[in-house]
Amino acid sequence: MENIVLDTKEMKTIELVNFDELNITLKADSKLVLKILNLGAENDAKIRADIYSNADLQVIYADFGKGNANINSVVNLLEEGANCNWNLASL
C-alpha cells in the first residue's frame, strides 16, 4: 500500500505504474495530478482519497494491461470546494 499526503497549498505531479492499493489525503488548497499506468495482467487496484477545502485531485488512469482488472475508487469530497476529475483510458 502506498500513501500520498499533500500539505496545505502543496502541488505535485506523481506517476505510478502497477500498484495494488493507494491512499491519498489532500489538505486545504493543495493540488495533485496523479498519472497511473497499468501494464500488468489482471492487476486490480484500490484507490481511496480524502479531499479537503479547495483541494483538487486530477487522476489520469491508462489501463493497458492484458486481461480483466478491477478498479475500486472511493473519493471523499469532505469540505467546500473539494474537487476530483477522473480520466480513464482502457484497451
Buried (B, 14 or more C-beta within 10 A) or exposed (E): EEEBEBEEEBEEEBEBEEBEEBBBBBBBBBBBBBBBBBEBEEBEBBBBBBBBBBBBBBBBBBBEBEEEBEBEBEBBBBEEEBBBEBEEEEE
